[in-house]
Amino acid sequence: MVVPMKKVSLLVMDKNKKASLEKLRELGVVHLEKKTGSSKALTKVLDRYTQIEIASGILTAYIPKKPKKGSKKEEAPKFEGDLAGRVVALSERRKKLLDYMFNHQREMKHVEKWGEFEPANFAYLAEYGVNAYLYDIPLSSYETNAKDVPVIVLAKNEKNKSIRLIAFDAIPNETPYRLTERPLSVVKERNLYRRTEMNKIEAELTSLSPLISQLEAERKSLLADIEFETARAGMELIDKDMKDGDAADLAVSWISGYIPAPDMGTLKRAASENGWAFCADDPAEDDLEVPTKLKNNKLTEMIYPLTGFLEMSPGYRETDISGWFLLFFTLFFGMIFGDAAYGTILFLVSLICIAKTAKKGVPLIFRFLFLMSISNLAWGVLTCSWFGFDVAHLPQILQNISLPLIVNVSDAPGWLASYNANNFWIQSGLVGAQATVEVMTHSITTNLMLFCFSVALVQLGIAHLKGIISNIKSPKVLAEIGQLGMLLGMYFVVISLVVFNTGFGGVKPWQLYSLIGGFALVFIFGNYEGSILKSIITSCANIITNVLGVTNVFSDIMSYIRLWAVGLAGASIANTVGNFASPLLSHFIFFVFGAALFVFGHGFNMVLNVLSVLVHGVRLNTLEFSSHIGLTWSGFAYKPFAKR
């Protein structure tokens, strides 16, 4: 359930606001209201945090590969001084060296073909009236333009039809070689020096990489400092004219936030002990900054690792569906993963994790994993899915404990032979006799599809039952009843069209009446705000939206078919892996390759299944179910100002 909140405003002496914030942080119950502010201390902390982030990123690139087995683990070196500053400075120096080396490399390429010479000698000759130029020009230009120019030919390249020479006068229509400032030997020497220096920098960064954990520890500490200084900078003076002068000691600052109603006693005691003045009231109806704190039993709170990972939280005034979320997500997990062998692996992993953390307190994530593994294992046993192997090749005991209604078991228990789909569907008048043929022909697929749509009916029906309870004292309850009627009628339309393939002829009149009557109730009372007439007028104005609402119900029910389809895809991949690996496993020579293929293939499939669960299992809860219950997940979690 959502814990009720109070909005509080604290008044403290401005000169004591730092000490007051320290006390408030120790208290750890107030979620501070976000306020913008700036200060020198905050800027300093933010700059330091940025430097730590940059230094961590630099050192991450220099972490050496894992040492070989048997090698001794060396202790991390000790660094006295500013580690982050040193790392950043080394990185900047390395960048400059790279720029120098790049420029020298171009200079070397420019001068290497001329060999070793002193560029200053050309200036020396010019002082005595001898103008010498270096040229690298085509042979055709030399023969045409350099006839009357005294030259010394240095090299001739017949392949490229070019010539290098020293000319003692400018050659018309040709540009002379631009002399460098240094001879080739000096350029090479400097380049070697800088390369050596860069190697030393990289070696030092590699040696400092084990200290990245120290940077991470400082980064976490800085996060707390940033939170503190942000709160401090956001505290406002009651009277800004009292900031300076003789009245500064009397200046009062204030800060506001939210606190769970059950913790109000804790805040009152702290206010009395520290001389704070405060006021508290219920948050305003239009206040969108109220955080959400959820309180549930130990079973329901197992969904928190998932919602926390996805950073999802219901709005403060929205319904908490944690229990229903966990219940249906557990079912969805089992159906999508759908393999008892995978479930066994997850079960053993969760047991090991629980055993290792039992003394200190088992984290929620391991309890959550344990529950999901049970669901996966149970569904896999019922469907007789074990690493995707053909059911006929599995031990008879595994076939016997499966549920034949949803698995193709070659030697099914005798009671399945007498199973007649006609019993329930025909006798209840829900489908015609034509559907019986479809049920018997495609019984397994039909049953699974029927189960998926029935899950949709149950989950979405729960959403509207909660709506009925919430609006029981308002005429709007009729709209929720109408939504439930539309859902029920559309459910039978879906199973007639999709499951039994009987078309609209398989839909009974009372099912259509449920659909049409539900739409009428939603149309009349869906926008009720004190007047039925205004509600009808509003519905008429939004007639297209109301009509689309019917198709949305159809698509929401149809969306649950993904549970069968995605599970079938995972099973097909598992079966394919088994088909490829099994022949290799039967041969001694290829056993290793077969085992590697088996492990990699099923490991990859498990990863895909995890992604499928996160996409499809979460979607059905946060989109289809949430939209019917009126939940937008627009909230954010309660995070008190506290030491972390």
C-alpha positions in Angstrom: 0.0 0.0 0.0 1.0 3.6 -0.4 2.1 5.2 2.9 0.4 8.6 3.5 2.8 11.6 3.4 2.9 14.9 5.1 4.5 18.0 3.7 6.7 19.8 6.2 8.6 23.1 6.3 11.5 23.5 8.8 12.7 26.9 10.0 16.3 27.1 11.4 18.7 29.8 12.3 20.7 30.7 9.2 24.0 30.6 11.1 23.1 27.0 12.2 21.8 25.7 8.9 24.8 23.5 8.2 24.6 21.8 11.7 20.8 21.5 11.3 21.2 19.8 8.0 23.7 17.3 9.5 21.1 16.5 12.2 18.4 16.2 9.6 20.6 13.8 7.6 21.2 11.7 10.7 17.5 11.6 11.2 16.9 10.2 7.7 13.2 10.5 7.4 12.6 13.7 5.3 12.5 13.6 1.5 13.6 17.1 0.6 11.7 19.1 -2.0 13.9 19.8 -5.0 15.1 23.4 -5.1 17.6 25.1 -7.2 20.5 26.9 -5.6 24.2 27.6 -6.0 27.1 28.2 -3.8 30.9 28.0 -3.9 30.9 24.9 -1.8 28.4 23.1 -4.1 30.4 24.2 -7.2 33.6 22.9 -5.6 32.1 19.5 -4.8 30.6 19.2 -8.3 33.9 20.0 -9.9 35.6 17.4 -7.8 32.9 14.8 -8.6 33.5 15.5 -12.3 37.2 15.0 -11.9 36.6 11.7 -10.1 34.4 10.5 -12.9 36.9 11.4 -15.6 39.8 9.8 -13.6 37.7 6.6 -13.1 37.0 6.4 -16.8 40.7 6.9 -17.6 41.9 4.2 -15.2 39.2 1.7 -16.4 40.9 1.7 -19.8 44.2 0.7 -18.1 43.0 -2.2 -16.0 45.2 -5.1 -16.9 43.8 -8.4 -18.1 43.1 -11.1 -15.5 46.3 -12.6 -14.2 47.1 -16.2 -15.1 46.1 -19.0 -12.7 48.7 -19.6 -10.1 50.2 -16.1 -10.3 50.5 -14.2 -7.0 48.1 -11.3 -6.6 50.0 -8.1 -6.1 48.8 -5.5 -3.6 47.6 -2.3 -4.9 50.2 0.5 -4.8 49.8 3.3 -2.2 49.5 6.8 -3.6 50.1 9.8 -1.5 48.2 12.9 -2.6 45.5 13.7 -5.1 45.0 10.5 -7.1 42.3 11.8 -9.4 44.3 15.0 -10.1 47.4 12.9 -10.9 45.5 10.6 -13.2 43.8 13.5 -15.1 47.2 15.3 -15.4 48.9 12.2 -16.8 46.1 11.7 -19.3 46.3 15.4 -20.5 50.1 15.1 -20.8 49.6 11.9 -22.9 47.2 13.7 -25.2 49.7 16.5 -25.8 52.4 14.0 -26.5 50.2 12.2 -29.0 49.6 15.6 -30.7 53.4 16.3 -30.8 54.1 12.8 -32.1 51.5 13.2 -34.8 52.9 16.5 -36.0 56.5 15.1 -35.8 55.4 12.1 -37.8 54.1 14.4 -40.5 57.4 16.4 -40.3 59.5 13.2 -40.6 57.5 12.1 -43.6 58.0 15.5 -45.1 61.8 15.5 -44.6 62.9 11.9 -44.8 63.1 11.7 -48.6 65.7 14.5 -48.5 67.9 12.8 -46.0 70.0 14.4 -43.3 70.8 18.1 -43.7 70.9 21.3 -41.7 68.1 23.7 -42.7 70.0 26.6 -41.1 72.7 26.2 -43.8 70.3 27.5 -46.5 69.8 30.8 -44.5 73.6 31.0 -44.1 74.1 30.8 -47.9 71.4 33.4 -48.5 73.4 35.9 -46.3 76.2 35.6 -48.9 73.9 36.0 -51.9 73.5 32.4 -52.7 69.8 31.5 -52.9 69.3 27.7 -52.9 66.0 25.9 -53.2 64.9 22.3 -52.9 62.5 21.0 -55.6 60.6 17.7 -56.1 59.0 18.2 -59.5 57.9 16.2 -62.6 60.5 15.4 -65.2 58.4 17.2 -67.8 58.5 20.4 -65.8 62.2 20.1 -65.2 62.9 19.7 -68.9 60.6 22.7 -69.8 61.1 25.2 -67.0 64.5 24.6 -65.6 66.6 24.9 -68.7 68.3 28.2 -67.7 68.4 27.5 -63.9 71.7 26.1 -62.4 70.8 22.9 -60.5 72.3 19.9 -58.7 70.3 16.8 -59.3 70.0 14.7 -56.2 67.7 11.8 -57.4 65.7 10.8 -60.4 62.7 8.5 -60.2 62.0 7.0 -63.6 58.9 5.1 -62.3 57.1 8.2 -61.0 58.7 10.5 -63.7 59.9 12.9 -61.0 63.2 14.5 -60.0 64.6 15.9 -56.8 67.2 18.7 -57.1 68.8 21.8 -55.6 68.2 24.9 -57.7 70.2 28.1 -57.3 67.4 30.2 -58.6 63.6 29.9 -58.6 62.2 27.5 -61.2 59.2 29.2 -63.0 55.8 27.8 -62.3 57.0 25.5 -59.5 56.8 25.8 -55.7 60.0 25.0 -53.8 60.1 22.6 -50.8 59.3 24.2 -47.5 62.3 23.9 -45.2 61.8 22.4 -41.8 63.1 24.1 -38.6 65.2 21.0 -37.6 67.2 18.4 -39.3 65.9 14.9 -39.6 68.1 13.5 -36.8 66.7 16.0 -34.3 63.1 15.3 -35.3 63.7 11.5 -34.8 65.4 12.1 -31.4 62.5 14.3 -30.1 60.0 11.8 -31.4 61.8 8.9 -29.6 62.0 11.0 -26.4 58.3 11.7 -26.4 57.4 8.1 -27.2 59.5 7.0 -24.3 57.8 9.6 -22.0 54.3 8.4 -23.2 55.2 4.8 -22.5 56.2 5.8 -18.9 52.8 7.6 -18.5 50.9 4.5 -19.7 52.9 2.3 -17.4 52.1 4.6 -14.4 48.4 4.7 -15.3 48.4 0.9 -15.5 50.1 0.7 -12.1 47.5 3.1 -10.6 44.5 1.2 -12.1 44.1 -1.1 -9.0 43.3 2.1 -7.0 40.1 2.7 -9.0 38.2 1.3 -6.0 39.5 4.3 -4.0 38.1 6.6 -6.6 34.8 4.8 -6.4 34.7 5.2 -2.6 35.4 8.9 -2.9 32.7 9.2 -5.6 30.1 7.7 -3.3 31.2 10.1 -0.6 30.9 13.0 -3.0 27.4 12.0 -3.9 26.4 12.5 -0.3 28.2 15.8 -0.2 26.5 16.9 -3.4 23.1 16.1 -1.8 24.0 17.9 1.3 25.4 21.1 -0.4 22.4 21.1 -2.8 20.1 21.1 0.2 22.1 23.8 1.9 22.2 26.0 -1.2 18.5 25.5 -1.6 17.6 26.8 1.8 16.1 30.2 1.6 16.2 33.2 4.0 12.9 34.3 5.4 14.1 37.9 5.1 17.0 38.4 2.7 17.6 41.9 4.0 18.9 40.3 7.2 21.7 38.4 5.5 24.3 41.1 6.2 24.7 43.6 9.0 24.0 43.5 12.7 20.8 41.5 12.2 22.7 38.6 10.5 22.7 36.5 13.7 18.9 36.7 13.7 18.4 35.5 10.1 16.2 32.5 9.6 16.3 30.0 6.7 13.8 27.4 5.8 13.6 24.1 3.9 10.7 21.9 2.9 10.1 18.3 2.1 7.9 15.3 2.7 7.8 12.8 5.5 5.8 9.6 6.0 3.0 10.3 8.4 4.1 7.5 10.8 7.5 9.2 11.2 6.1 12.5 12.3 6.8 11.7 15.9 10.5 11.3 15.1 10.6 14.7 13.5 8.8 16.4 16.3 11.3 15.1 18.9 14.2 16.1 16.7 12.7 19.6 16.2 12.2 20.0 20.0 15.8 18.9 20.7 17.4 21.1 18.0 15.2 24.2 18.3 13.6 24.0 14.9 10.3 25.4 14.1 8.2 23.5 11.7 4.7 23.1 10.2 3.2 20.0 8.6 0.1 19.5 6.5 -1.4 17.1 4.0 0.0 17.6 0.4 -2.1 19.7 -1.8 -4.2 17.9 -4.4 -2.3 19.5 -7.3 1.1 18.8 -5.7 3.0 16.6 -8.2 6.2 16.4 -6.2 5.0 14.1 -3.5 7.2 10.9 -3.4 5.8 7.5 -3.1 6.7 5.1 -0.3 5.3 1.6 -0.5 4.7 -0.7 2.5 3.8 -4.3 1.9 4.3 -7.7 3.5 7.4 -9.8 3.1 6.0 -11.8 0.2 4.7 -8.8 -1.8 7.9 -6.8 -1.3 9.8 -9.3 -3.4 8.7 -7.4 -6.5 10.7 -4.4 -5.4 14.0 -5.5 -7.0 12.3 -5.5 -10.4 10.4 -2.2 -10.0 13.6 -0.7 -8.5 15.7 -1.9 -11.4 13.2 -0.4 -13.9 12.9 2.7 -11.7 9.1 2.4 -11.8 6.9 3.8 -9.0 3.2 4.5 -8.9 2.1 8.1 -8.3 1.4 9.1 -4.7 -2.4 9.1 -5.4 -2.4 6.0 -7.6 -3.2 2.4 -6.6 -0.4 0.2 -5.4 -0.6 -3.1 -7.4 2.6 -4.7 -6.0 0.8 -7.8 -4.9 -1.0 -8.4 -8.2 2.1 -7.4 -10.1 4.1 -10.1 -8.3 1.4 -12.7 -8.7 1.0 -12.3 -12.5 4.7 -11.6 -13.2 5.5 -14.9 -11.5 3.1 -16.7 -13.8 4.4 -14.8 -16.8 8.0 -15.7 -15.9 7.2 -19.4 -15.8 5.3 -19.3 -19.1 7.9 -17.4 -21.0 11.0 -19.2 -19.6 8.9 -22.4 -19.7 11.7 -25.0 -19.2 12.1 -27.1 -16.1 15.8 -27.6 -16.7 16.3 -23.8 -16.8 14.1 -23.6 -13.7 16.3 -26.1 -11.9 19.4 -24.2 -12.7 17.9 -20.9 -11.4 16.6 -22.8 -8.3 20.0 -24.1 -7.4 21.6 -20.7 -8.0 19.1 -19.0 -5.8 19.5 -21.6 -3.0 23.3 -21.1 -3.1 22.9 -17.3 -2.9 20.4 -17.6 -0.1 22.6 -19.9 1.9 25.6 -17.6 1.5 23.7 -14.5 2.7 21.4 -16.2 5.3 23.4 -15.0 8.3 23.5 -11.3 7.2 20.0 -11.3 5.9 18.9 -12.5 2.5 18.6 -9.7 0.0 15.2 -9.3 -1.8 16.8 -10.1 -5.2 17.7 -13.7 -4.1 14.2 -14.3 -2.7 12.7 -12.9 -5.9 15.0 -15.2 -8.0 13.9 -18.2 -5.8 10.2 -17.5 -6.4 10.8 -17.1 -10.2 12.7 -20.3 -10.4 9.8 -22.2 -8.6 7.4 -20.7 -11.2 9.7 -21.7 -14.1 10.3 -25.2 -12.7 6.6 -25.8 -12.1 5.5 -24.7 -15.6 8.3 -26.7 -17.2 7.2 -29.8 -15.3 3.6 -29.3 -16.4 4.6 -28.8 -20.0 7.2 -31.6 -19.9 9.9 -29.2 -21.2 13.5 -30.2 -20.3 16.2 -28.5 -22.4 13.8 -28.6 -25.3 14.2 -32.3 -25.8 11.4 -34.2 -27.6 8.8 -35.4 -25.1 9.0 -39.0 -26.4 12.7 -39.2 -25.6 12.2 -38.1 -21.9 11.9 -40.6 -19.1 8.4 -41.9 -18.5 8.2 -40.5 -15.0 8.7 -36.9 -16.4 5.9 -37.6 -18.9 3.6 -38.9 -16.2 3.9 -35.8 -13.9 3.2 -33.4 -16.8 -0.2 -32.0 -17.6 -1.4 -33.6 -20.9 -3.8 -30.8 -21.6 -0.9 -28.6 -22.5 1.8 -31.0 -23.7 2.1 -33.6 -26.5 2.9 -36.7 -24.5 3.1 -39.8 -26.6 1.9 -42.2 -23.9 -0.5 -40.0 -22.1 -2.4 -41.2 -19.0 -5.6 -43.0 -19.7 -7.9 -40.2 -18.5 -6.8 -38.0 -21.4 -8.2 -40.5 -23.9 -11.6 -40.0 -22.4 -11.2 -36.2 -22.2 -13.9 -34.5 -24.2 -13.7 -30.8 -24.9 -17.4 -30.9 -25.6 -18.3 -31.4 -21.9 -17.7 -27.9 -20.7 -17.9 -25.7 -23.8 -21.0 -27.2 -25.4 -22.9 -27.9 -22.2 -22.4 -24.3 -21.0 -23.5 -23.0 -24.4 -20.4 -20.9 -24.8 -19.4 -22.4 -28.2 -21.0 -24.4 -31.0 -20.4 -28.0 -31.9 -18.1 -26.9 -34.7 -15.7 -25.7 -32.1 -15.4 -29.3 -30.8 -13.6 -30.4 -33.9 -11.1 -27.6 -33.6 -10.5 -28.4 -29.9 -9.8 -32.0 -30.6 -7.7 -31.4 -33.7 -5.5 -28.7 -32.1 -6.1 -29.5 -28.5 -2.7 -28.5 -27.1 -2.3 -25.2 -29.0 -6.0 -24.4 -28.4 -5.7 -25.0 -24.7 -2.6 -22.9 -24.3 -4.2 -20.0 -26.3 -7.3 -20.4 -24.3 -5.3 -20.3 -21.1 -3.5 -17.1 -22.2 -6.8 -15.3 -23.0 -8.3 -16.5 -19.7 -5.4 -15.0 -17.8 -6.2 -11.8 -19.6 -9.8 -12.0 -18.5 -8.8 -12.6 -14.9 -6.1 -10.0 -14.7 -8.0 -7.2 -16.5 -11.2 -8.2 -14.7 -9.4 -7.7 -11.3 -8.5 -4.2 -12.5 -12.1 -3.3 -13.0 -13.3 -5.0 -9.9 -10.9 -2.7 -8.0 -12.4 0.2 -9.9 -15.9 -0.9 -8.8 -14.8 -1.0 -5.2 -13.1 2.4 -5.4 -16.2 4.0 -7.0 -18.9 2.1 -5.1 -20.4 5.3 -3.7 -20.5 7.1 -7.1 -22.5 6.6 -10.3 -19.1 6.2 -11.9 -19.3 2.6 -10.6 -21.6 1.9 -13.5 -18.9 2.8 -15.9 -16.6 0.3 -14.2 -19.3 -2.4 -14.4 -19.6 -1.5 -18.1 -15.9 -1.9 -18.6 -16.2 -5.3 -17.0 -19.1 -6.2 -19.3 -17.2 -5.1 -22.4 -14.2 -7.2 -21.2 -16.3 -10.3 -20.7 -18.1 -9.9 -24.1 -14.9 -9.2 -25.9 -13.2 -12.3 -24.3 -15.8 -14.6 -25.9 -15.4 -12.7 -29.3 -11.7 -13.4 -29.1 -11.9 -17.1 -28.3 -14.5 -17.5 -31.1 -12.5 -15.7 -33.7 -9.0 -16.8 -32.7 -9.1 -20.0 -30.6 -12.0 -21.9 -32.1 -12.0 -20.2 -35.5 -15.9 -20.2 -35.5 -16.2 -16.5 -36.5 -19.0 -14.4 -35.1 -21.4 -17.3 -35.5 -19.8 -18.8 -32.4 -20.7 -15.8 -30.3 -23.8 -16.2 -28.2 -26.4 -13.4 -28.0 -25.8 -12.8 -24.3 -22.1 -12.3 -25.0 -22.9 -9.6 -27.5 -25.4 -8.0 -25.1 -22.6 -7.9 -22.5 -20.3 -6.2 -24.9 -22.9 -3.7 -26.2 -24.4 -3.0 -22.8 -21.0 -2.5 -21.3 -20.2 0.1 -24.0 -23.5 1.9 -23.3 -22.7 2.2 -19.6 -19.2 3.5 -20.3 -20.6 5.9 -22.8 -23.1 7.3 -20.3 -21.2 7.3 -17.0 -17.5 7.2 -18.2 -17.1 11.0 -17.9 -19.4 11.5 -14.9 -18.5 14.5 -12.8 -21.7 15.3 -11.0 -24.0 15.4 -14.1 -25.1 12.5 -16.3 -26.0 14.9 -19.1 -22.6 16.5 -19.1 -21.1 13.0 -19.1 -23.1 12.1 -22.2 -22.2 15.3 -24.0 -18.5 14.8 -23.3 -18.7 11.2 -24.6 -20.4 12.5 -27.8 -17.7 15.0 -28.2 -15.1 12.2 -27.9 -17.1 9.6 -29.9 -14.0 8.4 -31.8 -12.1 7.8 -28.6 -15.0 5.9 -27.1 -15.3 3.7 -30.1 -11.6 3.0 -30.1 -11.9 2.0 -26.5 -13.8 -1.1 -27.7 -10.9 -2.1 -30.1 -8.4 -1.4 -27.3 -10.1 -4.0 -25.2 -9.8 -6.4 -28.1 -6.1 -5.6 -28.5 -5.4 -5.8 -24.8 -6.8 -9.3 -24.6 -5.0 -10.4 -27.8 -1.8 -9.0 -26.3 -1.7 -11.9 -23.8 -1.1 -14.4 -26.7 2.5 -13.3 -26.4 2.9 -15.5 -23.4 2.4 -18.6 -25.6 4.2 -17.2 -28.6 7.4 -16.0 -26.8 7.5 -19.2 -24.8 7.1 -21.3 -28.0 10.0 -19.3 -29.5 12.3 -20.1 -26.5 11.3 -23.8 -26.6 12.1 -23.9 -30.4 15.6 -22.5 -29.8 16.2 -25.0 -27.0 15.0 -27.8 -29.3 17.3 -26.6 -32.1 20.3 -26.5 -29.8 19.6 -30.0 -28.6 19.2 -31.3 -32.2 22.6 -29.8 -33.1 24.4 -30.9 -30.0 23.0 -34.4 -29.4 24.8 -36.1 -32.4 28.1 -34.6 -31.3 27.6 -35.7 -27.7 27.2 -39.3 -28.8 30.7 -39.4 -30.3 33.7 -39.5 -28.0 35.9 -37.4 -30.3 33.3 -34.6 -30.8 32.0 -34.7 -27.2 33.8 -31.5 -26.1 32.5 -29.6 -29.1 29.0 -30.9 -28.5 29.2 -30.0 -24.8 30.4 -26.5 -25.6 27.6 -26.0 -28.1 25.1 -27.3 -25.7 26.2 -25.0 -22.9 26.6 -21.9 -25.1 23.3 -22.5 -26.9 21.2 -22.9 -23.8 23.1 -20.1 -22.0 22.3 -17.8 -24.9 18.7 -18.9 -24.9 18.4 -18.2 -21.1 19.7 -14.7 -21.7 17.1 -14.2 -24.5 14.4 -15.5 -22.1 15.4 -13.0 -19.4 15.1 -10.2 -22.0 11.8 -11.6 -23.1 10.5 -11.6 -19.6 11.6 -8.0 -19.0 9.9 -6.9 -22.2 6.8 -8.9 -22.3 6.1 -10.0 -18.7 6.6 -6.4 -17.5 4.6 -4.9 -20.3 1.5 -6.9 -19.5 1.5 -5.6 -16.0 2.6 -2.0 -16.7 0.6 -1.4 -19.8 -2.4 -3.6 -20.3 -3.2 -4.2 -16.6 -2.2 -0.7 -15.5 -4.2 1.1 -18.2 -7.4 -0.8 -17.1 -6.7 0.0 -13.5 -5.9 3.7 -14.2 -2.2 3.5 -13.2 0.3 5.6 -15.1 3.5 4.9 -13.1 4.1 8.6 -13.0 5.5 8.7 -9.4 9.0 8.5 -8.0 10.3 6.7 -5.0 10.7 8.1 -1.6 14.4 8.8 -0.9 14.9 10.5 2.4 17.8 12.9 3.1 20.1 10.4 4.9 23.6 9.1 5.2 24.2 6.3 2.7 
